[in-house]
Amino acid sequence: MDKIKITILCCHYTNEATEEDFADIPAEIELKRYPCSGRIEVVDILKALEQGAEAVLVAGCENGTCHNRTGSTRAEKKVELAREILSEIDMDPQKVNMTFVPRLDSGALVAAVKETFEKLLRIKEAA
């Protein structure tokens, strides 16, 4: 079985993680940093899936801590829109998730990726 690919789209403030931080997760992890999670577009999420990701995790700052004030809120709305589009085209919307992590806390991001990986395994087992 090929490794599961998870793409993480995150604000650079939410992430200090390196590839070594994800070594315990038996998946191919692709990390894409943005100046703010609010700059992530629906097309970026869908493109990650089109390019082979089995799950996309958008990581934004916790409420009230966004450097740009509303970036995480904008990102959350775009994640919801991406999930609606996936539903409309008969793809599983659970493949796209949003997490809010403390600024510069790689441990919280790694935990969210592990949770995404485990959720994806459950989806695959149910199929």
C-alpha positions as CSV (number, residue, x, y, z in Angstrom):
1,M,0.0,0.0,0.0
2,D,1.3,3.5,-0.9
3,K,1.8,6.0,1.8
4,I,-1.1,8.3,2.5
5,K,-0.4,11.9,1.5
6,I,-1.5,14.7,3.7
7,T,-1.0,18.3,2.7
8,I,-0.9,20.9,5.4
9,L,-1.6,24.5,4.4
10,C,-0.7,26.8,7.3
11,C,0.1,30.2,8.5
12,H,3.8,30.7,9.1
13,Y,3.0,31.9,12.6
14,T,1.4,28.6,13.5
15,N,4.3,26.5,12.4
16,E,7.8,25.8,13.5
17,A,7.5,22.1,12.6
18,T,10.1,20.3,10.5
19,E,9.9,17.0,8.7
20,E,11.4,15.3,11.7
21,D,8.4,16.3,13.8
22,F,6.2,14.2,11.6
23,A,8.5,11.2,11.5
24,D,6.2,9.1,13.7
25,I,3.3,9.5,11.3
26,P,3.4,6.9,8.5
27,A,2.3,9.3,5.8
28,E,3.8,11.5,3.2
29,I,3.5,15.0,4.7
30,E,3.6,18.1,2.4
31,L,3.9,21.4,4.3
32,K,3.0,24.6,2.5
33,R,3.4,27.9,4.5
34,Y,1.5,31.0,3.8
35,P,2.0,34.5,5.2
36,C,-1.5,34.1,6.9
37,S,-4.0,31.3,6.8
38,G,-6.5,33.9,5.5
39,R,-4.5,34.0,2.2
40,I,-5.2,30.3,1.6
41,E,-7.8,30.1,-1.2
42,V,-10.4,27.4,-2.0
43,V,-8.5,26.7,-5.2
44,D,-5.3,25.9,-3.1
45,I,-7.2,23.3,-1.1
46,L,-8.8,21.7,-4.2
47,K,-5.4,21.8,-6.0
48,A,-3.8,19.9,-3.2
49,L,-6.4,17.2,-3.5
50,E,-6.0,17.2,-7.3
51,Q,-2.2,16.8,-6.9
52,G,-2.7,13.6,-4.9
53,A,-3.3,14.6,-1.3
54,E,-5.8,12.3,0.3
55,A,-6.4,14.9,3.0
56,V,-5.8,18.6,3.4
57,L,-5.4,20.2,6.8
58,V,-5.6,24.0,7.0
59,A,-3.9,25.3,10.2
60,G,-4.6,28.8,11.4
61,C,-4.0,30.8,14.6
62,E,-6.3,30.3,17.6
63,N,-9.1,32.9,17.8
64,G,-8.0,36.3,18.8
65,T,-4.3,35.6,18.1
66,C,-4.1,36.1,14.3
67,H,-1.5,38.7,13.4
68,N,-3.8,39.9,10.6
69,R,-6.9,39.8,13.0
70,T,-9.3,37.8,10.9
71,G,-7.1,35.5,8.9
72,S,-8.2,32.3,10.7
73,T,-11.9,33.3,10.3
74,R,-11.4,33.8,6.6
75,A,-9.6,30.5,6.3
76,E,-12.3,28.7,8.2
77,K,-15.0,30.0,5.7
78,K,-12.9,28.9,2.8
79,V,-12.5,25.4,4.3
80,E,-16.3,25.2,4.7
81,L,-16.7,26.3,1.0
82,A,-14.2,23.7,-0.1
83,R,-16.1,21.0,1.8
84,E,-19.4,22.1,0.2
85,I,-17.8,21.8,-3.3
86,L,-16.5,18.3,-2.5
87,S,-19.9,17.3,-1.4
88,E,-21.4,18.6,-4.6
89,I,-19.0,16.5,-6.7
90,D,-19.5,13.4,-4.6
91,M,-16.1,13.5,-2.9
92,D,-15.8,13.0,0.9
93,P,-15.8,16.5,2.5
94,Q,-14.0,15.0,5.6
95,K,-10.8,15.0,3.5
96,V,-10.6,18.7,4.3
97,N,-10.2,19.9,7.8
98,M,-9.3,23.1,9.8
99,T,-7.4,23.3,13.0
100,F,-6.5,26.2,15.2
101,V,-3.2,26.0,16.9
102,P,-1.3,28.3,19.3
103,R,1.3,30.4,17.6
104,L,4.6,28.7,17.0
105,D,3.5,25.5,18.7
106,S,4.7,22.7,16.5
107,G,3.4,20.1,19.0
108,A,-0.2,21.2,18.5
109,L,0.2,21.0,14.7
110,V,1.8,17.6,14.9
111,A,-1.1,16.4,17.0
112,A,-3.6,17.7,14.5
113,V,-1.8,15.9,11.7
114,K,-1.9,12.7,13.6
115,E,-5.6,13.1,14.2
116,T,-6.1,13.8,10.5
117,F,-4.1,10.7,9.6
118,E,-6.2,8.5,12.0
119,K,-9.4,10.0,10.6
120,L,-8.3,9.2,7.1
121,L,-7.5,5.6,8.1
122,R,-11.0,5.2,9.5
123,I,-12.5,6.6,6.3
124,K,-10.5,4.1,4.2
125,E,-11.4,1.2,6.4
126,A,-15.1,2.1,6.1
127,A,-15.0,2.2,2.3
